[in-house]
């Protein structure tokens, strides 16, 4: 039904892998086949060292093909490998926190099909595949999908 919102809660302590590359099983079958607006919120445990840099959040398998990370002026291509937004140190409080209002929404052309997804937290530099450091021990990520059709 148009306007229906589905929330998927990902606890890093349940996922498999390092904090920067956590894999989860998600049963997308509860979603009707439709287009969706994706927003998210993120909160972490305390960081051992505070930082002033943003971290980039990627989920390649979710299908955010309209999001493009633009490269430097001499690069020949842009990158659209699952970027969904940024997370940052919460006003130097030594933890990451991002609400649904901190990033623009992403749009999915259909229900995601890959039941195994990997949440990647990378640095916001030219080598976007670099894992972000320092990272907290754990986090909670809530993916909120609003049905559009």
N, C-alpha and C positions, 0 to 999 in steps of 0.2 A: 504494500500500500504506500503510495507516495507520501513522503514525510516521515515514514517510520524510521526510527534510529536503532541501530544495532551496535552494542559496545563489546569489544573484545579486549580482555584484560590479560596482559602479558607480564608475569612476574619473572624477573631474570633468575631468581633462585630455582625456578622450575625448568627453565630452558637449559639446553645443552650447549656447551662451548664456553669460550671466554666471554667476559662482560662486553667486549667490543664486537663480538660475533656470536650472538646467542640464537640458536635454532629452536623453533617451536612448532608443534602440530596445531593447526587451526582447522576446525570443521566449518568451512564456508558454506556447507550445504543448507544451513539454516537461513541463508540469504536467498531471496527470490532472484531470478535472473533479471537484472536491471542495471541502470547506471547509478553510481553512488558519489556523494560528496564525502570526502575523507577529511576529518580533523583529528587531532590527537592531543593528549596531555602526557606529561612525563615528569616523574619525581624520583630522585635517587636518595640513597643513603649518603652519609657524610663523606666528602672527599678527604683524603689524607693531606693533600695540598690544594689550596685554592688556586684557581686559574682565572684569567680574564678573557680567554678565547672561547668562541662558540664551537660547538661540536655539530657535525652534520649527521643527520639520521637518514639511513637508507634501508629500504626493504625492496629488493629487486623483484621479488615474486608477486608483489601486490598489484602491479600494473599501472603505476603513475607515469604513463608515457607522455603526458603533457608537461611534466616538469623537466627543465633542461638546466644543467649546470654549465654556465658559459666559461670557456677557457680563455687563456691569454690571447693577445692580438695576433700571435704568430702560429697559433694552433689551427689545424685544418678542420677539426670537428668539435662539436659540443658533446657533452655527456648526459645521457638521460637514464642512467642506471639506477632507478628506484629512489631518487631523492624525494623525501617527504617533508623535510623541514630542518630547523636548527634547534638545538637545546643549548643552554648556557648556564654558567655559574649564576646562582640566584643572588644578585647584588652582593657578591663576595661573602656569602653565607656558607661557603664550602660545601654546597650540594647543587645538583642540577635540578632545575624546575622549569617547565614550560606548560602553559595552559593552552586551551583551544584557541585563544585570542592572539597568541604570539606569532603564529604563522598563517599565511593565507591557506585556504582550503585547497586540497588536491581533488581531482575528479577522476573517477574510474569509469571506463567505458562499459564495464561489465563486472559481474561477480568474479573475484579472484578464483583461480582454479587450482593453484599449487597449495596442497595442504601442509607442506613443510615450508616455513618461511624462516629467513635469517635476518635478525635485526642487527644492522651494522652501525657502529658509531665511529665516525672518521674525523680526521682533522680538516679544517677549512683552509687547505692550502692547495697548491698546484697538483700535488700528488694525492688526489682525493681518496686513494685506496689505503692510506696510512691510518692505522688505528689511532684513536684519540688517547692521549695520556695527559694527566693521570685520570683514571676512571674510578668511580665508586665501586664498592663491593657488590651492590645490587641496585636494581631500579624497578619501577612499575611503569609500564607503558599502556595507555588506554587508547585503542584505535576506535574511533566513532564513525560509523558509516551511515549516512542518511540516504535513504532511497529516493531517487529523483523521478522515476517513472511509475 
